[in-house]
Amino acid sequence: MAPHRARERTVLVVDDDPDILQTLALCLSSEGYGVLMAANGQEALDVLKREKPACILLDLMMPVMDGWQFVSEIDQRGLRRAPLLILSADRAVQGHAAKLHADAYLAKPFDLDELLGKVSQLTGGPDGQGQAHKRSA
């Protein structure tokens, strides 16, 4: 592995749609980010017991534990250490993000370049040294 990989920023992606998880994992990893995945809020809580991601991408509507419950749990447990980017198909995503004190939001469907830009802003880029490289279409 390249030397910069040791300093890569890790992103936790929490979404119950396996296609979205895989697409985001591929997209983020190709930009140099480490990627952790969880299919619901409970799995994400388990990940946070072991890992300290630089950013959390969170869907709101999921089975087992939805995004609202997840945010409540991380707040109660003092685990909210990473910026939170809300991803939702709900038309009121901006309002939901404000209520959850999220750092950013995107409405589904979203543009991957826009998502990468927001993740880079929240994390300082994959190596923490600035913006991620713009993906060529």
C-alpha positions in Angstrom: 0.0 0.0 0.0 1.1 3.6 -0.6 2.5 5.4 2.4 -0.4 7.9 2.5 -2.8 5.1 3.1 -1.7 4.9 6.7 -3.2 8.4 7.3 -6.4 7.9 5.2 -9.6 9.2 6.6 -12.3 6.7 7.3 -16.0 7.3 6.5 -18.8 5.3 8.1 -21.7 4.7 5.6 -25.0 3.8 7.3 -27.8 2.8 4.8 -30.1 -0.2 4.5 -29.9 -0.3 0.7 -27.0 -2.6 -0.2 -26.7 -1.0 -3.7 -26.1 2.4 -2.1 -23.7 0.9 0.4 -21.6 -0.7 -2.3 -21.7 2.3 -4.6 -20.6 4.7 -1.9 -18.0 2.3 -0.7 -16.5 2.0 -4.2 -16.7 5.7 -4.8 -15.2 6.7 -1.5 -12.4 4.1 -1.5 -11.5 5.1 -5.1 -10.9 8.6 -3.7 -8.6 7.2 -1.0 -11.0 7.1 1.9 -11.3 4.1 4.2 -14.9 2.9 4.3 -16.9 1.2 7.1 -20.4 0.0 6.4 -23.5 -0.6 8.4 -27.0 -1.6 7.3 -28.8 0.1 10.2 -28.2 2.3 13.3 -27.6 -0.7 15.6 -24.8 -2.0 13.3 -23.4 1.6 13.2 -23.4 1.8 17.0 -21.4 -1.5 17.1 -18.9 0.0 14.6 -18.5 3.1 16.7 -17.5 0.9 19.7 -14.4 -0.2 17.7 -13.7 2.6 15.2 -13.4 6.4 15.1 -14.6 7.5 11.6 -13.8 11.0 10.3 -17.3 11.4 9.0 -20.7 9.5 9.2 -23.0 9.3 6.1 -26.4 8.5 7.6 -29.7 7.4 6.0 -32.7 8.2 8.1 -35.2 5.6 7.1 -33.9 2.1 8.0 -35.2 -1.0 9.8 -34.0 -2.2 13.2 -32.7 1.3 14.3 -33.4 4.3 12.0 -31.2 7.4 11.7 -33.2 9.4 14.3 -32.7 6.7 16.9 -29.1 6.3 16.0 -28.4 10.0 16.5 -30.3 9.9 19.8 -28.1 7.0 20.9 -24.8 8.5 19.9 -25.8 11.8 21.7 -26.8 10.0 24.9 -23.7 7.8 24.9 -21.3 10.7 24.1 -20.3 9.1 20.8 -20.9 12.0 18.5 -17.4 12.8 17.6 -17.5 12.9 13.8 -19.3 15.2 11.4 -22.7 13.9 10.3 -23.9 14.0 6.7 -27.6 13.1 6.4 -28.7 11.2 3.2 -32.5 11.0 2.7 -35.1 10.6 0.1 -37.5 12.5 2.4 -38.3 15.9 0.8 -37.9 17.5 4.2 -34.3 16.4 4.5 -33.0 19.9 5.2 -35.3 20.3 8.2 -34.5 16.9 9.5 -30.8 17.6 9.3 -31.3 20.9 11.2 -33.3 19.0 14.0 -30.5 16.4 14.2 -27.8 19.1 14.3 -26.2 17.5 11.3 -23.2 19.1 9.6 -24.5 18.6 6.1 -27.2 16.9 4.1 -28.0 15.6 0.6 -31.3 14.6 -0.8 -31.5 11.2 -2.6 -30.9 10.8 -5.4 -27.7 12.7 -5.1 -24.7 13.5 -7.4 -21.6 11.5 -6.4 -19.3 14.4 -7.1 -21.5 16.6 -4.8 -21.3 13.9 -2.1 -17.5 13.6 -2.5 -17.2 17.4 -2.2 -19.2 17.5 1.1 -17.2 14.5 2.5 -14.0 16.3 1.6 -15.2 19.5 3.3 -16.2 17.6 6.4 -13.0 15.5 6.7 -10.3 17.6 5.1 -10.0 15.1 2.2 -8.9 11.4 2.2 -5.5 12.3 3.8 -6.7 15.2 5.9 -4.7 17.6 3.8 -7.4 19.3 1.8 -9.9 18.6 -0.9 -10.3 15.2 -2.6 -9.4 15.0 -6.2 -12.4 15.8 -8.5 -13.6 12.6 -10.1 -13.6 12.6 -13.9 -16.9 11.6 -15.5 
